[in-house]
């Protein structure tokens, strides 16, 4: 049984906490909040012990919320910390975890240079085995990794080009935008996603173009890969259908976009309407010679959650790749 501390209980942290608690071989030591807001109250209602940063305990006492300790105490009580703080804060926290000899997992906004291994379970689980520090790559990179890995194994990849149409912000991020615009973001090419994917696939020739639009539900990727061997379209569909974290959106389902996908997730009783799987439209998959095209949607708030769970097992060498992925999937209820 591994004991996990969550530092940063926001969009990602709260979901990782629930996913870890659902695993048969893991438990939560506690979660860190900086302010005694509705999310902190929700953490207590969910049964998590609440910890805070140095100097904030009085604010929690004032709000009548019980605090179990500070980050260093949580770090001592944990076998591993999942740091889900905003980008750049993980880097500030890293020396403390190292000093206390506690393994640590960081998220996509931190630099690859901070950790021993950037991670996506399907692509490079084995490389994180035994590591003390791992970075679960961003939502977009995770989704690309899940699609690239089987294609690379089956056909080899000559060149990959992806246009990423990204949501402006998460639903609770009232300050994010654009509100009425379509932004090349950045206007320069490549966007950071290509180089980020290369932290998982060092040999990959990839170019990415990023855009931002006024949406909060999901990202959508226009994916075009030139393979080394010309594939058969039906064989590719079978290959992708076999990937446990890819949901092939059936044509007959009548799902025309991110809104319908989120509706499906809510209808199926998914917690918070989460979609952990890549959602790849079956009828978008098109093969022309060695070129393959498709569209996939990515639920940015939740698709990295199973990867955080697998990263824990890899770091402690508690299970092989397939065993960990299967265990995580089953505990979460993966599969739409
Ligand atoms: P968030 O803002 O929703 O949550 C971060 C939480 O950390 C907040 O509750 C904040 O109050 C808290 N926090 C701030 N400073 C802290 C500190 N010093 N100590 C402890 N907690 C602190 O952010 P998020 O979206 O969950 O992102 C966290 C990480 O996950 C980032 O690296 C981000 O790039 C990555 N990520 C985010 C998404 C997404 O779409 N939201 C997807 C994949 C990866």
Boltz pocket constraint, residues with backbone or C-beta under 6 A from the ligand:
constraints:
  - pocket:
      binder: B
      contacts: [[A, 7], [A, 8], [A, 9], [A, 10], [A, 11], [A, 12], [A, 13], [A, 32], [A, 33], [A, 34], [A, 35], [A, 53], [A, 83], [A, 84], [A, 85], [A, 86], [A, 87], [A, 89], [A, 107], [A, 108], [A, 109], [A, 110], [A, 136], [A, 137], [A, 138], [A, 139], [A, 170], [A, 300], [A, 301], [A, 304]]
      max_distance: 6.0
